Amino acid sequence: MANGGAGAAGGDVVHGFPHLETVRAAITALYRRLSPEGLYAYASAVSPADVAFADTDDLHLGAHRVAGALVRQLRLPEARIIVGFRPMEHAASVELTAGPEYFIELNDRFRTHRRDIGAALAHEITHVLLHRLDLAFPGTRDNEILTDTATAYLGAGWLLLDAYREDALSSQKLGYLTPEEFGYVLAKRARVFGEDPSPWFTSPQAYRAYERGRAEALRDEARPPLAAAGWAGRRRYARDRRRYAQGDASAGAPQASGYAFEGATGPGGPGGGPGGTGRAEGGLRVSFPCPTCRQRVRVPVRGRVRARCGLCRTVLECDT
């Protein structure tokens, strides 16, 4: 069985980007497991009309209809779907089996919170997909973050962000990511597939979280040595490159922006030969995370260069 994230009680919603490194590792893992071509099968997100759930809808028929739409969105085989409701600690659980059937249980509270049934089902059905892809992270926490990230990146996770609501008296959130982290992943997806999920949000808090996540995602595209880096970032990059060339090995470690130097330096520097007088073969290089898939890209330090990520094949304009 796999358990979904429970809704947060008032005052318990965590904000910001505390899981960002795991989220980025999850995006990389999706590209490695599915390939860029495989991911393009998910270029269209699940339609709001297909997962809408009115209070007048029959509870069980509506849950099965929404579950079927999410099974199709996640490119899983069509099969019998059984959705039940019972008291439980978590929001939902799913039985992970090799068979084609889908057995999902939802918390009893969804009997009266029907608008969020799609969000809970999206997380659980993604558990099934990842199980059948044999894609997992060690540890429950990281594996749940992987599941939330995959749900969002594969076109069903906007439902999880839309389930986030917060006011002075109460709050609710589904999933393990913060609202801003969901926004970050959705913005990453939007940049790749040209899709804007913001019109689908019924929660104003979800929209604001998406905008904050989008701002963080755009910062990934404006960090050195990418040519779009801002003035301050380029100055810091030039300073670290100069320090490394002068022999300061600590300047070659990954900085807050993620870049790292390696290879040749001047006399006495980290890349020199015996006695510090040589020059490493291939010259000075810098590595940095691809803004699309977060795989590290390595390019020579020689001014303006164009690089192609070996994993997602994004073409990157760099100023090294």
TIKOL-935323 format. One record per residue (C-alpha): residue number from 1; residue in three letters; x, y, z. Coordinates in steps of 0.25 Angstrom, whole numbers, padded with zeros to 4 digits, always signed. Example, Ala and Ser with C-alpha at 12.3 -4.5 7.8 and 13.67 -1.06 7.14 Angstrom:
TIKOL-935323
1 | ALA | +0049 | -0018 | +0031
2 | SER | +0055 | -0004 | +0029
END
This chain:
TIKOL-935323
1 | MET | +0000 | +0000 | +0000
2 | ALA | +0004 | +0014 | -0002
3 | ASN | -0001 | +0026 | +0006
4 | GLY | -0004 | +0040 | +0001
5 | GLY | -0001 | +0052 | +0008
6 | ALA | -0012 | +0057 | +0018
7 | GLY | -0018 | +0070 | +0018
8 | ALA | -0012 | +0080 | +0027
9 | ALA | -0019 | +0086 | +0039
10 | GLY | -0020 | +0101 | +0042
11 | GLY | -0006 | +0107 | +0044
12 | ASP | +0001 | +0095 | +0039
13 | VAL | +0004 | +0098 | +0024
14 | VAL | +0019 | +0100 | +0022
15 | HIS | +0023 | +0110 | +0011
16 | GLY | +0035 | +0113 | +0003
17 | PHE | +0045 | +0103 | -0003
18 | PRO | +0050 | +0093 | +0008
19 | HIS | +0050 | +0081 | -0002
20 | LEU | +0055 | +0088 | -0014
21 | GLU | +0068 | +0079 | -0016
22 | THR | +0059 | +0066 | -0015
23 | VAL | +0049 | +0072 | -0025
24 | ARG | +0060 | +0075 | -0035
25 | ALA | +0066 | +0061 | -0033
26 | ALA | +0052 | +0056 | -0036
27 | ILE | +0051 | +0064 | -0049
28 | THR | +0064 | +0058 | -0053
29 | ALA | +0060 | +0044 | -0050
30 | LEU | +0047 | +0046 | -0059
31 | TYR | +0056 | +0050 | -0071
32 | ARG | +0065 | +0039 | -0069
33 | ARG | +0054 | +0028 | -0067
34 | LEU | +0044 | +0033 | -0078
35 | SER | +0053 | +0041 | -0087
36 | PRO | +0049 | +0054 | -0094
37 | GLU | +0041 | +0047 | -0104
38 | GLY | +0034 | +0039 | -0094
39 | LEU | +0031 | +0052 | -0086
40 | TYR | +0025 | +0059 | -0098
41 | ALA | +0013 | +0048 | -0097
42 | TYR | +0009 | +0056 | -0085
43 | ALA | +0009 | +0070 | -0092
44 | SER | -0005 | +0072 | -0090
45 | ALA | -0010 | +0073 | -0075
46 | VAL | -0023 | +0067 | -0070
47 | SER | -0035 | +0076 | -0074
48 | PRO | -0042 | +0083 | -0062
49 | ALA | -0055 | +0078 | -0069
50 | ASP | -0051 | +0063 | -0068
51 | VAL | -0048 | +0064 | -0053
52 | ALA | -0059 | +0073 | -0049
53 | PHE | -0067 | +0068 | -0037
54 | ALA | -0080 | +0075 | -0033
55 | ASP | -0087 | +0073 | -0020
56 | THR | -0099 | +0068 | -0027
57 | ASP | -0091 | +0057 | -0034
58 | ASP | -0092 | +0042 | -0029
59 | LEU | -0081 | +0040 | -0020
60 | HIS | -0076 | +0027 | -0025
61 | LEU | -0079 | +0029 | -0039
62 | GLY | -0072 | +0042 | -0039
63 | ALA | -0060 | +0037 | -0032
64 | HIS | -0059 | +0025 | -0043
65 | ARG | -0061 | +0035 | -0054
66 | VAL | -0050 | +0045 | -0049
67 | ALA | -0040 | +0033 | -0046
68 | GLY | -0042 | +0028 | -0060
69 | ALA | -0038 | +0042 | -0066
70 | LEU | -0026 | +0042 | -0057
71 | VAL | -0022 | +0027 | -0061
72 | ARG | -0023 | +0032 | -0076
73 | GLN | -0015 | +0045 | -0073
74 | LEU | -0004 | +0037 | -0067
75 | ARG | -0004 | +0027 | -0079
76 | LEU | -0007 | +0015 | -0070
77 | PRO | -0015 | +0003 | -0076
78 | GLU | -0030 | +0004 | -0075
79 | ALA | -0035 | -0006 | -0065
80 | ARG | -0045 | -0008 | -0054
81 | ILE | -0044 | +0003 | -0043
82 | ILE | -0049 | +0002 | -0029
83 | VAL | -0050 | +0014 | -0021
84 | GLY | -0055 | +0013 | -0006
85 | PHE | -0056 | +0022 | +0006
86 | ARG | -0053 | +0019 | +0020
87 | PRO | -0047 | +0026 | +0033
88 | MET | -0032 | +0027 | +0032
89 | GLU | -0020 | +0036 | +0036
90 | HIS | -0016 | +0039 | +0022
91 | ALA | -0023 | +0046 | +0011
92 | ALA | -0023 | +0033 | +0003
93 | SER | -0016 | +0020 | +0000
94 | VAL | -0014 | +0011 | -0012
95 | GLU | -0011 | -0004 | -0014
96 | LEU | +0002 | -0006 | -0022
97 | THR | +0000 | -0019 | -0029
98 | ALA | +0005 | -0025 | -0042
99 | GLY | -0009 | -0027 | -0047
100 | PRO | -0017 | -0017 | -0056
101 | GLU | -0027 | -0013 | -0046
102 | TYR | -0027 | -0001 | -0038
103 | PHE | -0031 | -0001 | -0023
104 | ILE | -0031 | +0012 | -0016
105 | GLU | -0037 | +0017 | -0003
106 | LEU | -0040 | +0031 | +0001
107 | ASN | -0042 | +0037 | +0014
108 | ASP | -0056 | +0038 | +0019
109 | ARG | -0055 | +0053 | +0019
110 | PHE | -0055 | +0054 | +0004
111 | ARG | -0070 | +0049 | +0004
112 | THR | -0073 | +0064 | +0008
113 | HIS | -0060 | +0070 | +0001
114 | ARG | -0063 | +0065 | -0013
115 | ARG | -0056 | +0076 | -0020
116 | ASP | -0043 | +0071 | -0015
117 | ILE | -0045 | +0056 | -0019
118 | GLY | -0037 | +0058 | -0032
119 | ALA | -0025 | +0063 | -0025
120 | ALA | -0025 | +0051 | -0015
121 | LEU | -0027 | +0042 | -0027
122 | ALA | -0016 | +0048 | -0035
123 | HIS | -0005 | +0046 | -0024
124 | GLU | -0010 | +0031 | -0022
125 | ILE | -0010 | +0028 | -0037
126 | THR | +0003 | +0034 | -0039
127 | HIS | +0008 | +0024 | -0028
128 | VAL | +0003 | +0013 | -0037
129 | LEU | +0011 | +0019 | -0049
130 | LEU | +0024 | +0020 | -0042
131 | HIS | +0022 | +0006 | -0036
132 | ARG | +0021 | +0000 | -0050
133 | LEU | +0032 | +0009 | -0056
134 | ASP | +0041 | +0003 | -0044
135 | LEU | +0044 | +0018 | -0041
136 | ALA | +0046 | +0021 | -0026
137 | PHE | +0054 | +0029 | -0016
138 | PRO | +0060 | +0023 | -0003
139 | GLY | +0052 | +0027 | +0009
140 | THR | +0037 | +0030 | +0010
141 | ARG | +0039 | +0045 | +0011
142 | ASP | +0047 | +0046 | -0002
143 | ASN | +0038 | +0036 | -0009
144 | GLU | +0026 | +0044 | -0006
145 | ILE | +0033 | +0056 | -0011
146 | LEU | +0036 | +0049 | -0024
147 | THR | +0022 | +0045 | -0025
148 | ASP | +0017 | +0059 | -0024
149 | THR | +0027 | +0064 | -0034
150 | ALA | +0023 | +0054 | -0044
151 | THR | +0008 | +0056 | -0042
152 | ALA | +0011 | +0071 | -0045
153 | TYR | +0021 | +0069 | -0056
154 | LEU | +0012 | +0059 | -0063
155 | GLY | +0000 | +0068 | -0064
156 | ALA | -0009 | +0064 | -0052
157 | GLY | -0002 | +0071 | -0041
158 | TRP | -0009 | +0085 | -0043
159 | LEU | -0021 | +0078 | -0035
160 | LEU | -0012 | +0077 | -0023
161 | LEU | -0008 | +0091 | -0023
162 | ASP | -0022 | +0095 | -0025
163 | ALA | -0026 | +0088 | -0013
164 | TYR | -0018 | +0097 | -0005
165 | ARG | -0026 | +0107 | +0003
166 | GLU | -0023 | +0116 | +0015
167 | ASP | -0029 | +0128 | +0022
168 | ALA | -0029 | +0134 | +0036
169 | LEU | -0037 | +0122 | +0042
170 | SER | -0033 | +0110 | +0035
171 | SER | -0024 | +0103 | +0024
172 | GLN | -0023 | +0091 | +0015
173 | LYS | -0012 | +0085 | +0007
174 | LEU | -0011 | +0072 | +0000
175 | GLY | +0002 | +0065 | -0003
176 | TYR | +0016 | +0066 | +0003
177 | LEU | +0022 | +0078 | -0005
178 | THR | +0019 | +0092 | -0001
179 | PRO | +0010 | +0101 | -0009
180 | GLU | +0021 | +0108 | -0015
181 | GLU | +0029 | +0096 | -0018
182 | PHE | +0016 | +0091 | -0026
183 | GLY | +0017 | +0104 | -0033
184 | TYR | +0031 | +0102 | -0036
185 | VAL | +0029 | +0089 | -0043
186 | LEU | +0017 | +0093 | -0050
187 | ALA | +0025 | +0105 | -0056
188 | LYS | +0036 | +0096 | -0060
189 | ARG | +0026 | +0088 | -0068
190 | ALA | +0019 | +0100 | -0074
191 | ARG | +0033 | +0105 | -0079
192 | VAL | +0035 | +0091 | -0086
193 | PHE | +0021 | +0089 | -0091
194 | GLY | +0016 | +0103 | -0093
195 | GLU | +0004 | +0101 | -0084
196 | ASP | -0001 | +0112 | -0074
197 | PRO | -0008 | +0105 | -0063
198 | SER | -0012 | +0117 | -0055
199 | PRO | -0026 | +0119 | -0062
200 | TRP | -0030 | +0105 | -0056
201 | PHE | -0028 | +0109 | -0041
202 | THR | -0041 | +0112 | -0033
203 | SER | -0033 | +0115 | -0021
204 | PRO | -0027 | +0129 | -0020
205 | GLN | -0016 | +0124 | -0011
206 | ALA | -0012 | +0114 | -0021
207 | TYR | -0010 | +0124 | -0031
208 | ARG | -0001 | +0133 | -0022
209 | ALA | +0007 | +0120 | -0019
210 | TYR | +0009 | +0117 | -0034
211 | GLU | +0014 | +0131 | -0036
212 | ARG | +0024 | +0130 | -0025
213 | GLY | +0028 | +0116 | -0031
214 | ARG | +0029 | +0122 | -0045
215 | ALA | +0038 | +0133 | -0040
216 | GLU | +0048 | +0122 | -0034
217 | ALA | +0047 | +0114 | -0047
218 | LEU | +0051 | +0126 | -0055
219 | ARG | +0063 | +0129 | -0046
220 | ASP | +0068 | +0115 | -0051
221 | GLU | +0069 | +0121 | -0065
222 | ALA | +0076 | +0133 | -0060
223 | ARG | +0088 | +0128 | -0053
224 | PRO | +0103 | +0128 | -0058
225 | PRO | +0109 | +0123 | -0067
226 | LEU | +0095 | +0124 | -0075
227 | ALA | +0095 | +0136 | -0083
228 | ALA | +0082 | +0141 | -0077
229 | ALA | +0089 | +0143 | -0064
230 | GLY | +0088 | +0156 | -0057
231 | TRP | +0099 | +0167 | -0055
232 | ALA | +0101 | +0162 | -0040
233 | GLY | +0102 | +0148 | -0044
234 | ARG | +0112 | +0150 | -0055
235 | ARG | +0121 | +0158 | -0046
236 | ARG | +0121 | +0147 | -0035
237 | TYR | +0124 | +0137 | -0046
238 | ALA | +0135 | +0145 | -0051
239 | ARG | +0141 | +0146 | -0037
240 | ASP | +0140 | +0131 | -0034
241 | ARG | +0146 | +0128 | -0048
242 | ARG | +0158 | +0137 | -0045
243 | ARG | +0160 | +0132 | -0031
244 | TYR | +0160 | +0117 | -0037
245 | ALA | +0170 | +0121 | -0048
246 | GLN | +0179 | +0127 | -0037
247 | GLY | +0180 | +0114 | -0029
248 | ASP | +0168 | +0116 | -0019
249 | ALA | +0162 | +0101 | -0020
250 | SER | +0150 | +0105 | -0011
251 | ALA | +0145 | +0114 | -0023
252 | GLY | +0144 | +0101 | -0031
253 | ALA | +0133 | +0096 | -0022
254 | PRO | +0119 | +0097 | -0026
255 | GLN | +0114 | +0111 | -0021
256 | ALA | +0100 | +0115 | -0017
257 | SER | +0097 | +0117 | -0032
258 | GLY | +0101 | +0102 | -0035
259 | TYR | +0113 | +0104 | -0044
260 | ALA | +0127 | +0098 | -0041
261 | PHE | +0140 | +0099 | -0048
262 | GLU | +0150 | +0088 | -0051
263 | GLY | +0162 | +0086 | -0060
264 | ALA | +0173 | +0095 | -0064
265 | THR | +0178 | +0107 | -0055
266 | GLY | +0190 | +0116 | -0055
267 | PRO | +0204 | +0112 | -0048
268 | GLY | +0202 | +0106 | -0034
269 | GLY | +0187 | +0105 | -0036
270 | PRO | +0177 | +0093 | -0034
271 | GLY | +0179 | +0088 | -0048
272 | GLY | +0194 | +0089 | -0050
273 | GLY | +0203 | +0077 | -0052
274 | PRO | +0215 | +0073 | -0042
275 | GLY | +0220 | +0086 | -0035
276 | GLY | +0207 | +0093 | -0040
277 | THR | +0213 | +0097 | -0053
278 | GLY | +0205 | +0089 | -0063
279 | ARG | +0191 | +0091 | -0069
280 | ALA | +0181 | +0080 | -0069
281 | GLU | +0177 | +0074 | -0082
282 | GLY | +0165 | +0081 | -0089
283 | GLY | +0166 | +0094 | -0082
284 | LEU | +0157 | +0100 | -0071
285 | ARG | +0143 | +0095 | -0071
286 | VAL | +0131 | +0099 | -0063
287 | SER | +0119 | +0090 | -0059
288 | PHE | +0105 | +0095 | -0056
289 | PRO | +0091 | +0089 | -0055
290 | CYS | +0082 | +0089 | -0067
291 | PRO | +0070 | +0099 | -0064
292 | THR | +0061 | +0089 | -0071
293 | CYS | +0064 | +0075 | -0065
294 | ARG | +0075 | +0079 | -0055
295 | GLN | +0085 | +0069 | -0061
296 | ARG | +0099 | +0075 | -0059
297 | VAL | +0105 | +0081 | -0072
298 | ARG | +0120 | +0083 | -0074
299 | VAL | +0125 | +0093 | -0084
300 | PRO | +0139 | +0099 | -0087
301 | VAL | +0142 | +0113 | -0081
302 | ARG | +0144 | +0121 | -0094
303 | GLY | +0134 | +0132 | -0094
304 | ARG | +0121 | +0131 | -0102
305 | VAL | +0117 | +0116 | -0104
306 | ARG | +0105 | +0108 | -0108
307 | ALA | +0103 | +0095 | -0101
308 | ARG | +0093 | +0084 | -0102
309 | CYS | +0088 | +0076 | -0090
310 | GLY | +0091 | +0062 | -0092
311 | LEU | +0079 | +0058 | -0084
312 | CYS | +0067 | +0067 | -0088
313 | ARG | +0074 | +0072 | -0101
314 | THR | +0071 | +0087 | -0097
315 | VAL | +0080 | +0096 | -0105
316 | LEU | +0087 | +0106 | -0095
317 | GLU | +0093 | +0119 | -0098
318 | CYS | +0105 | +0121 | -0088
319 | ASP | +0115 | +0132 | -0085
320 | THR | +0126 | +0125 | -0078
END
